[in-house]
Amino acid sequence: MGQPADRASREAVEPELPPGQRLQRGWPVTHYGPVPKFRPERWEFRVFGATADGDKHCWTHEEFSALPYATVVGDLHCVTKFSMLGAEWGGVPARALVEIAPPAPDATHVMVWAEYGFSSNLRMADFMDERTIFATHKGGELLTAEHGFPLRLVVPHLYAWKGPKWVRGIEYMTADRRGFWEERGYHNVGDPWTEQRYSYQEEPGDGPEL
């Protein structure tokens, strides 16, 4: 026998969420510390570390704003257990930035650096995912300061803490090391579909070698 009509129709419209998550209709503001003041004349985006040419690459805010712009549709899954689905993000795809300033062949990870020394580490494969984007817009509108203006990283297939607000640069790395929240007990990978929330859940190979 089939499912009752009301249950079948409900399941057809209810989106699939990672385990332990609840659907969020709005977009709560969540961050640690104060909202930084944006000073465009002082703002600079840097790519450094294990770059292919060994040099550091820098862009002013005006120069970064002129880089190739694209839009992606991706979810945002917060480790606090809310999920915002199907958002449209506009900005510079991570892949486009990598093409402009490529990593060295032996680079395996990226450290994303943001204001106040905040950081988050990513595997190169996660950083290079087709939907990973340095977002300046959501839904066609500029991000607000509280949501990361002028620039935040969005990595839709990982928990949202892996994509910091107020990003100022990336460091290519030839070995993994933990970022801000990863040093404070959060999982080194952060896959919401397997509930990789905390470091005690890590399996061999999930974190940096000791």
Secondary structure in CASP SS format (residue, H / E / C, confidence):
PFRMAT SS
TARGET T0000
AUTHOR 0000-0000-0000
METHOD secondary structure of the structure
MODEL  1
M C 1.00
G C 1.00
Q C 1.00
P C 1.00
A H 1.00
D H 1.00
R H 1.00
A H 1.00
S H 1.00
R H 1.00
E H 1.00
A H 1.00
V H 1.00
E C 1.00
P C 1.00
E C 1.00
L C 1.00
P C 1.00
P C 1.00
G C 1.00
Q C 1.00
R E 1.00
L E 1.00
Q C 1.00
R C 1.00
G C 1.00
W C 1.00
P C 1.00
V C 1.00
T C 1.00
H C 1.00
Y C 1.00
G C 1.00
P C 1.00
V C 1.00
P C 1.00
K C 1.00
F C 1.00
R C 1.00
P C 1.00
E C 1.00
R C 1.00
W C 1.00
E E 1.00
F E 1.00
R E 1.00
V E 1.00
F E 1.00
G E 1.00
A C 1.00
T E 1.00
A C 1.00
D C 1.00
G C 1.00
D C 1.00
K C 1.00
H E 1.00
C E 1.00
W E 1.00
T E 1.00
H H 1.00
E H 1.00
E H 1.00
F H 1.00
S H 1.00
A C 1.00
L C 1.00
P C 1.00
Y C 1.00
A E 1.00
T E 1.00
V E 1.00
V E 1.00
G E 1.00
D E 1.00
L E 1.00
H E 1.00
C C 1.00
V C 1.00
T C 1.00
K C 1.00
F E 1.00
S E 1.00
M E 1.00
L E 1.00
G E 1.00
A E 1.00
E E 1.00
W E 1.00
G E 1.00
G E 1.00
V E 1.00
P E 1.00
A H 1.00
R H 1.00
A H 1.00
L H 1.00
V H 1.00
E H 1.00
I H 1.00
A C 1.00
P C 1.00
P E 1.00
A C 1.00
P C 1.00
D C 1.00
A C 1.00
T C 1.00
H E 1.00
V E 1.00
M E 1.00
V E 1.00
W E 1.00
A E 1.00
E H 1.00
Y H 1.00
G H 1.00
F C 1.00
S E 1.00
S E 1.00
N E 1.00
L E 1.00
R E 1.00
M H 1.00
A H 1.00
D H 1.00
F H 1.00
M C 1.00
D C 1.00
E C 1.00
R C 1.00
T C 1.00
I E 1.00
F E 1.00
A E 1.00
T E 1.00
H E 1.00
K E 1.00
G C 1.00
G C 1.00
E E 1.00
L E 1.00
L C 1.00
T C 1.00
A H 1.00
E H 1.00
H H 1.00
G C 1.00
F C 1.00
P C 1.00
L C 1.00
R E 1.00
L E 1.00
V E 1.00
V C 1.00
P C 1.00
H C 1.00
L C 1.00
Y E 1.00
A H 1.00
W H 1.00
K H 1.00
G C 1.00
P C 1.00
K C 1.00
W C 1.00
V E 1.00
R E 1.00
G E 1.00
I E 1.00
E E 1.00
Y E 1.00
M E 1.00
T C 1.00
A C 1.00
D C 1.00
R C 1.00
R C 1.00
G C 1.00
F C 1.00
W C 1.00
E H 1.00
E H 1.00
R H 1.00
G C 1.00
Y E 1.00
H C 1.00
N C 1.00
V C 1.00
G C 1.00
D C 1.00
P H 1.00
W H 1.00
T H 1.00
E C 1.00
Q C 1.00
R C 1.00
Y E 1.00
S H 1.00
Y H 1.00
Q H 1.00
E C 1.00
E C 1.00
P C 1.00
G C 1.00
D C 1.00
G C 1.00
P C 1.00
E C 1.00
L C 1.00
END
